[in-house]
Amino acid sequence: MGGIGIWQLVIILVIVLLLFGTKRLKNLGGDLGGAIKGFKGAMKEGDEKPETNTEDQQSVEDDSAEKSKKD
């Protein structure tokens, strides 16, 4: 008792299929998969960004230093 058995899961699955239909669930699954891939890509990108940001920041600082020398 207290746990969810296989029959309860089957009943829940049937109810969800009846409510949403297979086409909508297929689209939802595809959207969820795409969102997860995007999230993983953003996490990897976030780890790499500090290295590229320092280069961008240095070039911006160099540009601003050159501008201040000209003034």
HELIX and SHEET records of a PDB file:
HELIX    1   1 ILE A    6  PHE A   20  1                                  15    
HELIX    2   2 THR A   22  LYS A   70  1                                  49    
END                                                                             
